[in-house]
Amino acid sequence: MVLSGKKFDTDVLIELIFFLSFTMEEEEPVTSRKRKAKRRTENWELSYRTKPDAAADREKNRRYRFLATKGVVTLFNAIRERQRRTSKKLEEAKTIRSMEKVINELKKDEFLESLQNCDFVNAVKASGKQKDKAEMASKWEVLRDDFLVNGNFNNLKDWDKKK
């Protein structure tokens, strides 16, 4: 027998056919469950290849931006309050040992609890309702969406100039 210009022994050819048939038998038959799982993973991977539609997701992105802004403001307010309390306690402490004691008494858990118990987090957990615009306004004007529109841009015009 001649295969691609070379002569093969019949024994080699029989072994090759036997090997190929043996490897084909080892493959598991594809079940419908496996096909569905494979199709699901392919769809999941292909979903990352689609271009996001900004117009369709505008409202969702606006809500995410609002929540993120409020969360950042809440975090900074909690940090500022923690720093105030700590500085007051350190001012009241007269000796270095009492200052060290005040610093050692500060606990991470207390800070995290104050974040969990803040008004914003409770309001979001309790109800998903939107509040009035007056309540939605953050303490920092800089983080508002309409900061530059409201005429606050004039304050920023010469921010890098020394007086």
N, C-alpha and C positions, 0 to 999 in steps of 0.2 A: 504494500500500500504506500502511496506517495502523498505526502501532505506538505504543501508549500515548497516543493522541490526537494524534500528530504525523504528518505525511506525510514519508515518506522516499523518496529517489530509489532506483531499483533498482540503480544503480551503487554507492551507499553500502552497500546491503544486501549486494550481492555481495562487496564488499571486506571487510565485516565477517565474512561466512561464510568467505571465503578465509583471513582472518587467524586466526579461531578454529580452523579445520581445520589450519592450519600449526602453530599452537602445540601442538595436541594430538598431532601427529605427532612433535614434538621430544622429548616425554617418553619416557624410557627405559622399556622394559618391566621390571617388577619381577621379579627372579629370586628363586629360592628362597634363594640365599645372602644376598641383601640382606634378604629377609624375616626370615631367621633372625637376622641381625645386628641388625636393628631390634628384633625381639622380645627378643633378649638384652639390649640396652641398656635397653629399657623395663622388663624384669624387674629389672635392676640398679638402676635409678632407683626402682622401686617397693619394693625391699627396704629402702631407707632410710625408708620411710614406715611400716613395721611397728613395733609396739611391742615392745621387747625383753622376753623372758621371763626374769625374774631367777631364778626357781626352777630353770629348766632349765640356766642357765649358772652356777650357784652354784659348782660345783667348778672350772670353768675360771677364773672370776673369783678364786677363792681362790688358785689356782696363780699367776695373774698378780700378785696382790697380794703373795704370798710372794716371787716373783722380783724385783719392784720394790723391796720392802723390803730384800732382801739386796743388791741392786744399789746402793741408796742408802747402806746401811751400809758396803759395800765402798768406795764412792767417798769417803765421809767418813773412813774409816780410812786410805785412801791419802793423802788430803789432810793428815790429821793427821801421818802418818809423814813426809811430804815437809816439812812445816813444822818438825818436830823436827830432821830432818837439816840443814835450812837454818839453823835457829837455832844448832845446835851448830857448824856451820862458820863462821858469822858471829861466834860467841863466840871461836873459836880465832883468827880473823883479828884482828890487832892494829892495823893501819893501815887508813885509808880506802881506799887503793888495793887492798889485799888483799881488803877487803870487796866492792869493786866487781868484782874478779876472780871472787870466789865467786858473786856474783849473775849475772855474765855467763856463767859456766859452767853455770848451771841451764838445762836444755833441756826443752822441752815433750815431745819424743819419749821421753825417759827416764821422765817421769811417765806417759805413755800406755802405755809398755811395762810399767811396774810394775802398772798397772791390768790389762793383758792377762795378766800372769803371776801374778795373785793366785790364791789357792786356790779362791775361789768361782767365778770364771770358768772355771778349768780343770775344776772338778768338774762344772759344768753342761755344758761342752763334751764332756767324756769320757763321762759317763753321765747319762742323764736320770732315774736312780733317786733316790728320796727318801731322805734320810739320817735318822738317829735324831733324836728330838726334842731331845736334848742338843746335837747338832751344829747343828741348825736354829736353836737359840736364838741371837739376835744378841747382840753385845756391848752394845748399848744396850737397856736394859729398856723405854725409852719407846716404842720401835717395835714392841713385841710386841702381839699382839692381846689378850692377857689382862692387860695392864698394870694397868688399873683394877680388875680382878677380884681380883688377888692381894694386895690390901691396900696397894698402893702409893699409893692415893688419899689416904690420910692424910698422906702427905708433901706432897701438892699442895694440901692444904686451905688453908693460909695462905701460899701462895707469894708473895703481893704484900705481906705485912706485913713491916716491918723488925724485926729482932731487937733 
